[in-house]
């Protein structure tokens, strides 16, 4: 049975992830423009290499061990993370979204990255 500390950290991670998604939706709804939702596609793609090539663990991302599939997973994780930042910048440059929506997208991405890093640290500390 998980301890109280594990449950609190899991609840904190869920709150952080939910607030990131809320900001993602607000960036679209406040400006009545749903183009920023393209970044949400990248949020779905970021964990996929871990699931498919890493066995659901984030351990392979910090290991020096290589190989064809491991290197491909590291590349795809990095490319989708960079895409999460690039999409709002490209949309702003093309005048498809406003500055406010772009900065809300950046805040959402920052919270999402903090959530992933906290999850990675929690999974390294103890097995759930």
Secondary structure, 3 states (H helix, E strand, C coil): CCCHHHHHHHHHHHHHHHHHHHHHHHHHHCCCCCHHHHHHHHHHHHCHHHHHHCCCCCHHHCCCCCCHHHHHHHHHHHHHHHHHHHHHHHHHHCCCCCHHHHHHHHHHHHHHHHHHHHHHHHHHHCCC
